[in-house]
Amino acid sequence: MARRSSVADGQSLRFATTRWSLVLQAKDRPSPDAVNALADLCRAYWYPIYALVRRRSRDSHEAQDLTQEFFARLLEKDFLDDVDPARCRFRSFLLAAVKHFLLNAWDKDRAFKRGGGLRIVSLNAGSFDWDSGESRFLLEPVHELTAERLFERQWALALLDRVLGRLRDENTESGTRARFEVLQPFLSIDRETANYADAAERIGSTESAVRVAAHRLRKRYRALLREEIANTVATPDEIEDELRYLFDVLKR
């Protein structure tokens, strides 16, 4: 029993260093580390916010200005005032915050000028690839998704893209990028229909070796996925629930 408690304590200590947990811990005493952690999360997940704002805006320019102002305000010194650490995930907090921001913005009937003269803390111009974001948005279904559902779907896709990117970077650094590109489809292909023989021929290996490599790739992908989700929830207990929720979102 003592051993199990020790392991659990170690897991809690490691989890406490994840980005959203760090932000929540600093609710009463905001710190530069917490601001930077929040900025990193905003940089990683700006597109779901842009997609939501764009769905509710007149045009892309207004959506870009609103998105930039939202993140500028979010990263100001009082950004944690409305956070409830007991029940808040970053995804939920961000959605509620941007909806509140938009209501206030339009209630005041503000005229947003391009750029707005706003300083975005810890974010730079390169954080927002507006051309890519707008191209992606124009491919979204026009009538099938509400702005909120569009946000959640793009959140899930952004998270999976980040995990895949991390996995690709790992294989690039280890010199196995070419093999990774061949094995990547096995992350989503049903194992019953996977053509391991074809993959083995392409990388000059055996079918059994490819099966083992694909299994290890899936295992590492799942581990990175949980790490990424851990950065957006408050406690380790929320990881599996958030994982199920996000996959459910993609099935809708």
N, C-alpha and C positions, 0 to 999 in steps of 0.2 A: 504493500500500500504506500509506504514511504517513497519507494522508487517511482511509482506512478505520479505522486504529487510533485516530485522533483522534476520529472519530465514536463508535466503540465505547467509548472512555474517557468521553466525554460522557454516553453512555447509562448507563454504570455509576455515574457520579456522581449522576445524577438518580435512578436506582433506589435508591441508598443512602439516600435520604431517605424512602422508603416506610415504613409503620408497622412491619411485621414485621421488615424489615431493620434498622430502628433498634433494635428490641428485641434482636435477635440480636447486633448490634454491642456492646451494653451487657452482654453475658452476664457478663463478668469484673468490670465496674465499672458496676453499675446506676446509672442517672441519672434525674432527674425527668422528662426528655423521654421516656425509654424507658417509664417507668411510665405516663405519660399516653398514649403510643402504644398500649400494651397495653390500657389502660382504654377507649380509643376503639374498639378492635377488639372488646372484650368487649361494649361498649354496642351495637355494630352487629350482633353475632351471638349475642345472648343466647338468642333463641328456639330455635335448634336444640339448645342445651344443655338448655333447659327441656323440650323435647319428649322428649329422651332420658331425663331424670330422671323426668319424669311417667310415661313408659311403665313405669318400674321402681318407682314409688312407690305407696303405698296410696291417696293422694288428692291433690287439688290443693294443699292447704295444706302437706303434707309436701314436695311437689315444689317449691313456692315457697321454703320455708325452706332446703331443700338447695341449690337453685340460688343463692340469695343467699350462703349460707355458702361454696359453692364459689368464687364470684367474689371473695369477701372474702379467702379463703386464697390464691387465685391472685395477687392483687394485693399480697400481703405482700412483705417485702423479699427473701425467698429464692425468688421465683417463677421465676427463671431457672435454678435449680440443675439441673433435669432436661432442659434444652433442649440438643439436639445441633444446632448450626448447620449441620453438613455435610449433614444429611439430613432436616431438619424443616420442614414447612409448618405454618402456624398451625392449619389445620383438623386435621391429624394430631395435633399437640401437644395441642390442646384436647380431642380425643376421648380420647386416652390419659390425660390429666390427670383428666378427669371420671370415667372408669371407675375409676381408681386411688382417687380421692376417695370414690366411692360404696362401694367395697369396704372401705375403712378405716372409713367412717361406720357401715356396717351391722355390721362385725365387732365394733365397740365397743358396738353396740346403744344408740346415743345417743338421747336424747329431745330432739327439736328443738322448741323453743318458737317461736311465731310472732315473726319479727323477729330473735330470737336475740341481740339486743344487739350485733350485729356492725357494725363500721364498714366500709363499702365505699369503698375509696380511689378518688377521681375519678369515682365513680358516684353518682347520686342516685336518689331514689324514682321519678322520672319515667323512668328508664332501663328500667324493667320494667313493661310494660303487662300486668299479670296477667290482667285480664278478657279482653283481646284474645287473649293467648296461650292461655288455657284454651279459649276458643271455637274457636280454630284447631285445638287438639289434639283436641277432641271430634269434629272432622271427619276425623281421620286414620283410615286403615284399621286395624281392630283386630288382625287376624291376619296380614295380608299382609306386614308389614314388621317386622324385628327392631328393637330400640332403636337399634342402630348404623346400620342402613340408613335408619331414620327420620331420624336425625341428619344423615346425609350428604345425603339428599334435601332436607331443610329448609335445610341449609347452602347448597345450590345455589340453591334458590328465594329465600333471603334475599339472596344475592349479586345475583341478577337483579333483584330488587325494588329494591335500592339503586341499581343502574345505571339502571333506569327512572326512579327518583325523581330522580336527578341530571340526567337528560336532560329530565325535565319541568320541573325548577327552572330549567335553562338557558333553555328556551323561554319560561317565565313571565317571567324577567328581561328577555328580548329582545323581549317583547311578541307572541310568536307562539304562545302557549298554545293558542288556539282551533284553529289549523292543526295543532298537534302532536296534539291529541286526535283529529283526523280521520285523521292519517297514522300514528298509533301502531300500529294493527292491521297495517300493512305491515311491521312489524318481524318478524312471525311468519308472515304469510300467504305462501304460495308465490307467487312472482312470476308464474307462468304463469296463476294464477287471480285475481290482484289486479284489482279493479275500479277502475282509475284514473279512468275517466270519471265514475263516481258521486262519487268524492272531489273531483274537479275542480269538479263542479257544487255540491257542498256548501260549498266554500270560495271559490267564484267565481273560479276560475282555469282554465287550460287543462290538457288531459290530459298534454301533454309537460312542462309545468312541474311537475305533480304527480309525474311519473316522476322528474324530476331531484331534487325535494325529498325524495321517499321514499328515493332512492339516498343522498343526503347524510345523511339521518337514520339510515339503516342504518350508514353509515360512522362517524358519530359515536358511535352505540351500541356498535359493535365497539371503538372506541378507549377509551371509558369502561369497557367490560367488562374490557379488558386492564389498564387502570389499577387497577381495583378488585381484580383477581386479583393484581396486582403487590404490593398491600398485604398479601397473605397468604402469600407465598412468599419464599424466601431469595435467589434469583437470577433474573435475566431469563430464563435458559434453562428455568426451570420453568413459565413462564407458559402456553405452548401445551399442555404436557402436562397441567397442571391444568385448563385449559379443556376439553380432550378428556375428561378424567376426569369433570368435573362434568356435562357434557352426557350422558355415558354413564350416569351415575347417574339422570338424569331419564328415561332411556329404559327403565330396568329395571321 
